[in-house]
């Protein structure tokens, strides 16, 4: 029997509602405040799934949305709240931000939930490296988003006779075909985190998984100073020729809308973009296409939204936090959430049947990448390197995008900026 995401959600929370350890009546009248940056249409609907799950447990919801892709603005607000001694119940964060708060001894311990739910056996090691700190669970992983996706308008592809490109050269040729026909080739949002999202795709497409890991995760000086990095910037410059003149400052979901509305052929963006297609009533493989950025098919660059819980010293809050963590990690909620959000489950032990065509392919690719050690953190989204390095890369990449900087100069400046950020 096929169930809707909300029907799956009811099945997800039912066992929790019957549980003894975190019974619903213990939380009557309780409320959680959750800081997040899920403000676009698809994101807000996905967040509503968690709100509904908590309502099944008689837990109230106070939303604290902070607009801004990649959570940069949200993290500034969170730091202000913590500094003032007024932490929220929980907050959506990405990789290194979870570690930062754990190092400050600010987070609640979720080991009780993790052990009872068997989290060690179902979440991949690449995510556990950030969801745990010093051997203890300090966050609940929502999903896996992968950043090496291309989103395509199928009607334009059909009109122009464009087949799904399998190589970088074929990818560029298809962009040229669209541009010559009067379309924008690449829907692009000119914000630093979006610039770097596209850049890391080009790093992976140019040098492969080993080069991506050595340059953007291990920060190996030889890789950063290499001819391959210069070639990466050459390819990046080639790609930038297909964005439109109005791209500076554009939000990611507005770039997605260009593809949805038939104004642009492609967008390179994480699979949260799929939530916008779904929200517009479009079907994968019928109205839009999804495929790995050509040249990156054997690897997955990821981020995973983590829900950290703050140690407030309040017993009722702790019970509500544990209930929230149980819901987030439960199998059926992971499926329901991903159906709405556009992601794939963070758990790797689930039946992907209820997911759409793109997510089914994406889930299988995540499982394979986790098995073959090519599930690698996204730099732009806080999973490859600490914030100091990420921000240094943001600056160099944005300068390259917004100037005529030569590739060899960009590679040299990138290496210098990363050395400075790690010294």
C-alpha positions as CSV (number, residue, x, y, z in Angstrom):
1,X,0.0,0.0,0.0
2,X,1.3,3.5,-0.9
3,X,1.2,6.0,1.8
4,X,1.6,9.8,1.7
5,X,4.4,11.4,3.6
6,X,2.0,12.5,6.4
7,X,0.6,9.0,6.6
8,X,4.2,7.7,6.9
9,X,4.8,10.2,9.6
10,X,1.8,8.9,11.7
11,X,3.3,5.4,11.5
12,X,6.6,6.8,12.5
13,X,5.4,8.5,15.7
14,X,2.9,5.8,16.8
15,X,5.4,3.6,18.5
16,X,6.8,6.6,20.3
17,X,3.4,7.6,21.5
18,X,3.0,4.1,23.0
19,X,6.4,4.1,24.6
20,X,6.9,4.2,28.4
21,X,10.3,6.0,28.7
22,X,9.0,9.1,27.0
23,X,5.3,8.9,27.5
24,X,3.2,11.7,25.9
25,X,1.5,12.7,29.2
26,X,4.9,13.6,30.7
27,X,5.1,16.5,28.2
28,X,1.6,17.9,28.4
29,X,1.9,21.6,28.1
30,X,5.6,21.5,27.2
31,X,7.1,23.4,24.3
32,X,10.3,23.2,22.3
33,X,12.0,26.2,20.6
34,X,13.9,25.2,17.5
35,X,16.3,27.5,15.7
36,X,16.6,26.7,12.0
37,X,17.1,28.2,8.5
38,X,14.4,26.2,6.7
39,X,12.4,29.0,5.2
40,X,11.8,28.2,1.6
41,X,8.6,26.4,0.5
42,X,9.9,22.9,0.4
43,X,12.0,23.3,3.5
44,X,9.2,24.8,5.6
45,X,6.9,21.8,4.6
46,X,9.6,19.4,5.7
47,X,10.0,21.2,9.0
48,X,6.3,21.0,9.5
49,X,6.6,17.2,9.5
50,X,8.7,17.4,12.6
51,X,6.3,19.8,14.2
52,X,3.4,17.4,13.5
53,X,5.4,14.5,14.9
54,X,5.9,16.4,18.2
55,X,2.3,17.4,18.3
56,X,1.4,13.7,18.3
57,X,3.5,13.6,21.5
58,X,1.6,16.6,23.0
59,X,4.7,18.7,22.6
60,X,4.2,22.3,21.5
61,X,6.4,24.0,18.9
62,X,7.9,27.5,18.8
63,X,9.7,28.1,15.5
64,X,12.7,30.3,15.3
65,X,13.5,30.7,11.6
66,X,16.6,32.7,10.5
67,X,16.6,33.1,6.7
68,X,19.9,32.5,4.8
69,X,21.3,29.6,2.9
70,X,23.9,27.3,4.5
71,X,23.0,28.6,8.0
72,X,25.5,31.4,8.1
73,X,22.9,33.9,9.5
74,X,21.4,31.3,11.8
75,X,24.7,30.5,13.4
76,X,25.3,34.2,14.2
77,X,21.9,34.4,15.9
78,X,22.6,31.1,17.8
79,X,25.9,32.5,19.1
80,X,24.1,35.6,20.3
81,X,21.5,33.4,22.1
82,X,24.1,31.3,23.8
83,X,26.2,34.3,24.8
84,X,23.2,35.9,26.5
85,X,22.4,32.7,28.4
86,X,19.2,32.0,26.6
87,X,19.8,28.9,24.4
88,X,16.9,27.4,22.4
89,X,15.8,23.9,23.1
90,X,17.4,22.7,19.8
91,X,19.1,24.0,16.7
92,X,19.7,22.8,13.2
93,X,23.4,22.9,12.5
94,X,25.9,21.4,10.1
95,X,29.1,19.3,10.7
96,X,31.8,21.4,12.3
97,X,29.3,23.7,14.0
98,X,28.0,20.6,16.0
99,X,31.6,19.9,17.0
100,X,32.2,23.5,18.0
101,X,29.3,23.5,20.5
102,X,30.2,20.1,21.8
103,X,33.7,21.4,22.5
104,X,32.2,24.2,24.6
105,X,30.3,21.6,26.6
106,X,27.0,23.2,25.7
107,X,25.1,20.1,24.4
108,X,22.9,17.5,25.9
109,X,24.0,13.9,25.7
110,X,21.8,11.7,23.5
111,X,23.5,8.4,24.2
112,X,20.4,7.0,25.9
113,X,18.3,7.5,22.7
114,X,21.1,6.4,20.4
115,X,21.7,3.1,22.3
116,X,18.0,2.2,22.5
117,X,17.5,3.0,18.8
118,X,20.7,1.3,17.6
119,X,22.1,4.4,15.9
120,X,25.6,3.1,15.8
121,X,24.5,0.4,13.3
122,X,22.4,2.4,10.9
123,X,24.1,5.8,10.4
124,X,27.2,5.9,8.2
125,X,30.6,6.5,9.7
126,X,31.0,9.8,7.7
127,X,28.0,11.2,9.5
128,X,28.8,9.7,12.9
129,X,32.1,11.6,12.7
130,X,30.1,14.8,13.3
131,X,27.0,13.5,15.0
132,X,29.1,12.2,17.9
133,X,31.8,13.9,19.9
134,X,34.3,12.1,22.1
135,X,32.4,8.9,21.6
136,X,29.0,10.3,22.7
137,X,26.0,11.2,20.5
138,X,25.4,14.9,20.6
139,X,23.0,15.3,17.7
140,X,20.3,13.6,15.7
141,X,20.9,13.3,11.9
142,X,17.9,14.3,9.8
143,X,19.0,13.2,6.3
144,X,21.8,13.1,3.8
145,X,21.8,16.0,1.3
146,X,24.3,15.6,-1.5
147,X,25.7,18.6,-3.3
148,X,27.0,17.2,-6.6
149,X,23.6,17.2,-8.4
150,X,22.5,18.8,-11.6
151,X,18.8,19.8,-11.9
152,X,17.5,20.1,-15.4
153,X,14.4,21.3,-17.2
154,X,13.3,18.2,-19.2
155,X,11.2,20.2,-21.6
156,X,14.2,22.3,-22.7
157,X,16.3,19.1,-23.0
158,X,13.6,17.5,-25.2
159,X,13.2,20.6,-27.3
160,X,16.9,20.9,-28.0
161,X,17.6,17.2,-28.3
162,X,20.0,17.3,-25.3
163,X,20.8,13.9,-23.8
164,X,21.9,13.6,-20.2
165,X,25.7,14.5,-20.4
166,X,28.1,11.9,-19.0
167,X,31.3,13.8,-19.3
168,X,32.5,17.4,-18.6
169,X,32.9,18.1,-22.3
170,X,29.4,16.9,-23.1
171,X,28.1,19.0,-20.2
172,X,29.7,22.2,-21.5
173,X,28.4,21.4,-25.1
174,X,24.8,21.1,-23.8
175,X,25.1,24.4,-22.0
176,X,26.3,26.0,-25.3
177,X,23.3,24.5,-27.1
178,X,20.9,26.0,-24.6
179,X,22.6,29.4,-24.6
180,X,22.6,29.5,-28.5
181,X,18.8,28.8,-28.3
182,X,18.2,31.8,-26.1
183,X,18.0,30.1,-22.7
184,X,20.2,30.7,-19.7
185,X,22.5,27.7,-19.6
186,X,23.2,27.7,-15.8
187,X,20.8,29.1,-13.2
188,X,23.2,30.5,-10.7
189,X,22.9,32.3,-7.3
190,X,25.8,34.6,-6.7
191,X,26.3,34.2,-3.0
192,X,29.5,32.9,-1.4
193,X,28.2,29.6,-0.3
194,X,26.6,29.0,-3.7
195,X,29.8,29.9,-5.5
196,X,31.7,27.4,-3.4
197,X,29.0,24.7,-3.8
198,X,29.6,24.9,-7.6
199,X,33.4,25.2,-7.2
200,X,33.6,22.0,-5.1
201,X,31.6,20.2,-7.8
202,X,34.3,21.4,-10.3
203,X,37.1,20.2,-8.0
204,X,35.6,16.7,-7.9
205,X,34.8,16.6,-11.6
206,X,38.3,17.8,-12.5
207,X,40.5,15.7,-10.2
208,X,38.3,12.9,-8.9
209,X,37.6,11.7,-5.4
210,X,41.2,11.4,-4.3
211,X,42.0,14.9,-5.4
212,X,38.9,16.3,-3.7
213,X,39.8,14.6,-0.4
214,X,43.5,15.6,-0.5
215,X,42.8,19.2,-1.4
216,X,39.5,20.2,0.4
217,X,39.5,17.8,3.3
218,X,43.1,16.9,4.1
219,X,44.2,20.4,2.9
220,X,47.3,18.9,1.4
221,X,49.6,21.7,0.2
222,X,50.8,19.7,-2.8
223,X,47.2,19.2,-4.0
224,X,46.4,22.9,-3.4
225,X,49.4,24.1,-5.3
226,X,49.0,21.6,-8.1
227,X,48.4,21.9,-11.8
228,X,45.1,20.1,-11.2
229,X,43.9,23.0,-9.1
230,X,44.8,25.4,-11.8
231,X,42.9,23.2,-14.3
232,X,39.9,23.2,-11.8
233,X,39.8,27.0,-11.9
234,X,40.0,26.9,-15.7
235,X,37.0,24.6,-15.8
236,X,35.2,26.8,-13.3
237,X,35.8,29.8,-15.5
238,X,34.4,27.9,-18.5
239,X,31.3,27.1,-16.5
240,X,30.7,30.6,-15.2
241,X,30.3,31.8,-18.8
242,X,26.8,30.2,-18.8
243,X,25.3,32.1,-15.9
244,X,23.2,35.3,-16.4
245,X,24.2,38.8,-15.6
246,X,21.5,39.1,-12.8
247,X,23.0,36.2,-10.7
248,X,24.8,38.3,-8.1
249,X,23.0,38.0,-4.7
250,X,20.3,35.7,-6.0
251,X,18.9,33.2,-3.5
252,X,19.3,29.5,-4.4
253,X,15.6,28.9,-4.6
254,X,15.1,31.7,-7.0
255,X,17.8,30.1,-9.2
256,X,15.8,26.8,-8.9
257,X,12.7,28.7,-10.0
258,X,14.5,29.6,-13.2
259,X,14.8,25.9,-14.1
260,X,11.2,25.2,-12.9
261,X,9.8,28.0,-15.0
262,X,11.7,27.1,-18.2
263,X,14.1,30.1,-18.2
264,X,17.3,28.0,-17.6
265,X,18.5,24.6,-18.5
266,X,20.5,23.5,-15.4
267,X,21.2,24.3,-11.8
268,X,24.1,22.8,-9.8
269,X,22.8,22.6,-6.3
270,X,22.2,20.2,-3.4
271,X,19.1,18.0,-3.5
272,X,17.2,20.4,-1.3
273,X,16.5,22.0,-4.7
274,X,14.3,19.0,-5.4
275,X,12.0,20.1,-2.6
276,X,11.2,23.1,-4.7
277,X,10.3,21.0,-7.7
278,X,8.1,18.8,-5.6
279,X,6.5,21.9,-4.0
280,X,5.7,23.1,-7.5
281,X,3.9,19.8,-8.3
282,X,6.5,18.5,-10.7
283,X,7.6,14.8,-11.1
284,X,11.1,13.5,-11.4
285,X,12.0,12.1,-14.8
286,X,8.8,13.5,-16.2
287,X,9.1,17.3,-15.6
288,X,12.7,17.6,-14.5
289,X,15.8,15.6,-14.6
290,X,18.4,14.9,-11.9
291,X,21.9,13.5,-12.4
292,X,25.3,13.7,-10.8
293,X,27.5,16.6,-12.0
294,X,29.4,15.0,-15.0
295,X,32.7,13.7,-13.8
296,X,31.5,13.1,-10.2
297,X,29.4,10.0,-10.7
298,X,31.6,7.7,-8.5
299,X,31.4,9.9,-5.4
300,X,29.0,11.8,-3.2
301,X,29.7,15.1,-1.5
302,X,27.3,15.5,1.3
303,X,25.9,17.5,4.2
304,X,23.6,16.3,6.8
305,X,21.4,18.6,8.9
306,X,21.9,17.7,12.5
307,X,19.6,18.6,15.4
308,X,21.7,19.5,18.4
309,X,20.0,19.8,21.8
310,X,21.3,22.3,24.4
311,X,21.8,21.3,28.0
312,X,19.3,23.6,29.7
313,X,19.4,21.8,33.1
314,X,15.6,21.3,32.9
315,X,14.3,17.7,33.3
316,X,11.1,18.3,31.2
317,X,13.2,19.9,28.4
318,X,15.5,16.9,28.5
319,X,12.5,14.5,28.0
320,X,11.2,16.6,25.1
321,X,14.7,16.6,23.6
322,X,14.9,12.9,23.8
323,X,11.4,12.5,22.2
324,X,12.5,14.8,19.4
325,X,15.7,12.9,18.8
326,X,13.7,9.6,18.7
327,X,11.3,10.9,16.1
328,X,14.1,12.3,13.9
329,X,16.0,9.0,13.9
330,X,13.0,6.7,13.5
331,X,12.9,4.8,10.2
332,X,9.5,6.0,9.0
333,X,10.1,9.6,9.8
334,X,13.4,9.5,7.9
335,X,11.5,8.4,4.8
336,X,8.6,10.8,5.4
337,X,11.0,13.8,5.9
338,X,13.0,13.0,2.8
339,X,9.9,12.7,0.7
340,X,9.1,16.3,1.5
341,X,12.6,17.8,1.8
342,X,14.1,16.3,-1.3
343,X,16.9,14.5,0.6
344,X,17.6,10.9,1.3
345,X,17.5,9.2,4.7
346,X,20.6,9.5,6.9
347,X,20.0,5.9,7.9
348,X,21.3,3.4,5.4
349,X,19.1,0.4,6.3
350,X,15.8,1.5,4.8
351,X,13.6,0.5,1.9
352,X,13.8,3.3,-0.6
353,X,10.5,2.3,-2.3
354,X,8.5,5.2,-1.1
355,X,11.0,7.8,-2.4
356,X,10.8,9.4,-5.8
357,X,13.0,8.4,-8.7
358,X,15.8,10.9,-8.0
359,X,15.9,10.0,-4.3
360,X,16.0,6.3,-5.0
361,X,19.0,6.8,-7.2
362,X,20.6,9.2,-4.7
363,X,20.0,6.8,-1.8
364,X,21.7,3.9,-3.6
365,X,24.6,6.2,-4.5
366,X,25.0,7.3,-0.9
367,X,24.9,3.7,0.3
368,X,27.6,2.7,-2.3
369,X,29.7,5.8,-1.5
370,X,29.6,5.0,2.2
371,X,30.7,1.4,1.5
372,X,33.6,2.5,-0.8
373,X,34.8,5.5,1.3
374,X,33.7,8.1,-1.3
375,X,31.0,9.7,0.8
376,X,32.9,12.9,1.5
377,X,31.9,16.1,3.3
378,X,31.0,19.2,1.4
379,X,33.3,22.1,2.0
380,X,30.6,24.8,1.3
381,X,28.3,23.2,3.8
382,X,30.5,22.7,6.8
383,X,31.5,19.0,6.4
384,X,35.0,19.1,4.9
385,X,36.9,21.7,7.0
386,X,36.5,24.0,9.9
387,X,34.7,27.3,9.5
388,X,38.0,29.3,9.3
389,X,39.0,27.3,6.3
390,X,35.5,27.4,4.7
391,X,35.3,31.1,5.1
392,X,38.8,31.6,3.6
393,X,37.8,29.5,0.6
394,X,34.5,31.5,0.3
395,X,36.5,34.7,0.0
396,X,38.9,33.4,-2.7
397,X,36.2,31.7,-4.8
398,X,33.9,34.7,-4.6
399,X,36.7,37.0,-5.7
400,X,37.4,34.7,-8.7
401,X,33.7,34.6,-9.7
402,X,33.4,38.4,-9.5
403,X,36.6,39.3,-11.4
404,X,38.8,38.2,-14.2
405,X,41.4,36.7,-11.9
406,X,43.6,34.2,-13.8
407,X,43.4,30.6,-12.7
408,X,47.0,30.3,-11.6
409,X,46.6,33.3,-9.4
410,X,43.4,31.9,-7.9
411,X,45.0,28.6,-7.1
412,X,48.0,30.3,-5.5
413,X,45.7,32.6,-3.4
414,X,43.5,29.6,-2.4
415,X,46.6,27.7,-1.1
416,X,47.8,30.8,0.8
417,X,44.4,31.5,2.3
418,X,44.0,27.9,3.5
419,X,47.5,28.0,5.0
420,X,46.7,31.2,6.8
421,X,43.4,29.7,8.1
422,X,45.2,26.7,9.5
423,X,48.3,28.3,10.9
